[in-house]
């Protein structure tokens, strides 16, 4: 196909594939810890950091803006952990408050930023919904580095990560530090989220940190296959989104990637090996037996 000869298309395709592979792995860690909503809170909490960085330093450099997003996301995560220690407060309520407060602050700052003469050129508004076509070779290199770090840590600490997620108490008495291991994963997740908002945007980034993992859990109950299926789901969604946006004029890559991941997830929940239909059949067979 002619589109495969376009340099911009290939850069975008490689970038979204690498990033989807990374988020697919990290998604499993979040979902298995029952912290899916944390991904949503983290993605929305990057917005005020990005916009505030622009307002303070008037920089158009995407990495400077994203560093602001990382700091903002870390602040949000620290607040979440602080509130978690208060037994009387429900965790879902905490996440809802953090998400809405940070995102609301980001929108207020975004409104103020539009009064700046160089706001449009800085691409601040694209942070909300993403702009995959805006990524370049250096962005892809950064994404590859982050992906390799995630793959390396997952490979080296595979046993430790499993114990930290499934049995943190046993992990502790075995000489490991589950809190440290999970903190490293959170740091990598925040970095991945901030990189991903370039493509998918603040609003939709959480989809890629939940849907692939949820999809994989409908097909396997073993840790390694779940990691592989989750990564493949993210990659397939990324390829569909990039191809569709290249073929259909005016179609945004990020939303199509998000929709593709959502559709694959819903179909897996219905038709997967451990999905609704399979579970109903097994229950029926047990009743008959």
Helices and strands as residue ranges (DSSP letters): G 2-5, H 7-32, H 36-57, H 62-84, H 91-113, H 119-122, H 126-129, G 132-134, H 137-156, H 158-166, H 168-173, H 178-196, G 205-209, H 211-217, H 223-247, H 253-271, H 276-288
